[in-house]
Amino acid sequence: MLVTATPRVWLDPNAADTAQVHLALRNRSRHDHTLIAVESPVAAQAQITPATHDARGEPPGAKSAQGIPIPARGTLQLTPGGPHILLTGLTTVLRPGDAVPVTLRFQDQSVLKLTAEVTGP
């Protein structure tokens, strides 16, 4: 697994205690992987959130209990409007330029620790 884009934390201008994490995960292996959980010490809760709308512009169904798949030799984009990481109940004031630790957990028990830079609003 490899992070292929700089992880970013986007602050929500309408909710002081909420932020989103955006990044791209590239699966370089021959096997599918599944992102099942996320953690960050700066938030009371961190969760994987599905796309806000599907390809037809409709709200998606409930998030799969199995997590978000990353196909073999494929890339998962965690982006605004698409699947992303939602941090709620921020326990510290975040400012642009701050570094936020984020831990990603996968179905195969592997863990990826990364640091995301705070941007915006």
C-alpha positions as CSV (number, residue, x, y, z in Angstrom):
1,M,0.0,0.0,0.0
2,L,1.2,3.5,-0.8
3,V,-0.2,6.9,-0.2
4,T,0.0,8.5,-3.7
5,A,-1.1,12.0,-2.9
6,T,-0.3,14.3,0.0
7,P,-2.9,13.7,2.7
8,R,-4.8,16.8,3.5
9,V,-7.2,17.8,6.3
10,W,-9.9,20.2,5.1
11,L,-11.5,22.3,7.8
12,D,-15.3,22.7,7.6
13,P,-16.0,26.4,7.7
14,N,-19.6,25.7,8.9
15,A,-18.7,23.3,11.8
16,A,-15.7,24.2,14.0
17,D,-15.4,20.7,15.4
18,T,-15.5,18.8,12.1
19,A,-12.9,18.2,9.3
20,Q,-12.4,15.9,6.4
21,V,-9.2,14.0,5.4
22,H,-8.5,13.6,1.7
23,L,-5.8,11.4,0.1
24,A,-5.2,8.7,-2.5
25,L,-4.3,5.1,-1.6
26,R,-2.6,3.0,-4.2
27,N,-2.7,-0.7,-3.8
28,R,0.5,-2.0,-5.4
29,S,-0.1,-5.6,-4.6
30,R,-1.8,-8.4,-6.6
31,H,-4.5,-8.7,-3.9
32,D,-7.5,-6.6,-3.0
33,H,-7.3,-4.7,0.3
34,T,-10.2,-3.1,2.3
35,L,-10.0,0.0,4.4
36,I,-12.0,-0.8,7.5
37,A,-11.3,1.8,10.1
38,V,-9.5,5.1,10.8
39,E,-8.3,6.8,13.9
40,S,-6.8,10.2,14.9
41,P,-5.9,11.6,18.3
42,V,-7.3,15.0,17.3
43,A,-10.9,13.8,17.0
44,A,-13.4,12.1,19.3
45,Q,-14.5,10.1,16.3
46,A,-13.0,9.3,13.0
47,Q,-14.9,7.4,10.4
48,I,-14.9,6.4,6.7
49,T,-17.7,8.1,5.0
50,P,-19.1,7.0,1.6
51,A,-19.6,9.4,-1.3
52,T,-22.1,12.1,-0.7
53,H,-23.7,11.3,-4.0
54,D,-23.5,8.4,-6.4
55,A,-22.8,8.6,-10.2
56,R,-26.5,9.6,-10.8
57,G,-26.3,12.4,-8.2
58,E,-28.3,10.5,-5.6
59,P,-27.4,10.1,-2.0
60,P,-25.6,6.7,-1.4
61,G,-27.0,3.9,0.7
62,A,-25.5,3.0,4.1
63,K,-21.8,2.4,4.3
64,S,-20.8,-1.2,3.8
65,A,-19.9,-3.0,7.1
66,Q,-16.9,-4.5,5.3
67,G,-15.3,-1.0,4.6
68,I,-14.1,0.5,1.3
69,P,-12.3,-1.8,-1.1
70,I,-9.0,-1.0,-2.8
71,P,-8.7,-3.2,-5.9
72,A,-5.4,-5.0,-6.7
73,R,-3.1,-2.6,-8.5
74,G,-5.8,0.1,-8.2
75,T,-6.3,3.4,-6.4
76,L,-8.8,4.6,-3.9
77,Q,-9.4,8.3,-4.0
78,L,-10.7,9.9,-0.8
79,T,-11.9,13.2,-2.0
80,P,-14.5,16.0,-1.4
81,G,-17.9,14.7,-2.6
82,G,-16.5,11.1,-2.8
83,P,-15.6,8.7,-0.1
84,H,-13.5,10.5,2.6
85,I,-12.5,10.4,6.2
86,L,-14.6,12.4,8.5
87,L,-13.2,13.7,11.8
88,T,-15.8,14.9,14.3
89,G,-15.6,16.2,17.8
90,L,-12.1,17.8,17.2
91,T,-10.3,17.9,20.5
92,T,-7.9,20.6,19.5
93,V,-8.1,23.8,17.4
94,L,-6.6,23.0,14.0
95,R,-5.0,25.7,11.9
96,P,-3.7,25.7,8.3
97,G,-0.2,24.2,8.3
98,D,-0.8,21.9,11.3
99,A,0.1,18.3,11.0
100,V,-2.5,15.7,12.0
101,P,-1.7,12.1,12.7
102,V,-4.1,9.6,11.1
103,T,-4.0,5.8,11.4
104,L,-5.7,3.6,8.7
105,R,-6.6,0.0,9.4
106,F,-7.1,-2.6,6.8
107,Q,-9.0,-5.9,6.7
108,D,-5.8,-7.9,6.6
109,Q,-4.8,-6.4,10.0
110,S,-2.2,-4.1,8.4
111,V,-1.9,-0.5,9.6
112,L,-0.8,2.6,7.8
113,K,0.2,5.6,9.9
114,L,0.4,9.0,8.1
115,T,0.5,12.7,8.7
116,A,-2.0,15.0,7.0
117,E,-1.5,18.7,6.6
118,V,-4.3,21.0,7.5
119,T,-5.6,23.3,4.7
120,G,-8.4,25.8,4.4
121,P,-10.9,27.2,4.8
